[in-house]
Amino acid sequence: MEEQRIILEGAFLNLPQIPVDQFLPIFLSSSAVLLFGLFYVAIYTLVKMELIKKVYMPAAYFFWFLQTYCLYYVMQAFGSDPFTVKILLLAMFGYLLLPHLYYYLNQKAEDRYES
C-alpha cells in the first residue's frame, strides 16, 4: 500500500491509503461502533432505571458484542499492530464494566445517604 504523509503540528504520521473497495465497509463498521455503543448504554441505563424490563438486558450485551466486533474489524482492516489491538480491546472491556461500576457506586451512595 502506498503511504501518505500528513503534517500535524510538526509531527509526521504515516497512514496507509484506504482502498476504494474497502472504504464503505470500513466507514459502516466505524459508524456501527458508535451506534452499537449508544444502544448498549441506552438499554443498560433504561433497565437500571427500571423503565424497561430486565429481559432486555441481554440485548444490551449483544450490542456491546457487536460494537466490539466492529471495532476489531476496523482494526484488522487498517492493519493495526498487536499492541494497538490489545489496548483497544482492553478499552472495550472497560466500556463494558464502567456502567456497572457507575450504577453500583450510585446505589451504594443512595443507600448510605438516604437513611
Secondary structure, 3 states (H helix, E strand, C coil): CCEEEEEECCEEEEEECCCHHHHHHHHHHHHHHHHHHHHHHHHHHHHHCCCCCHHHHHHHHHHHHHHHHHHHHHHHHHCCCHHHHHHHHHHHHHHHHHHHHHHHHHHHHHHHHHC
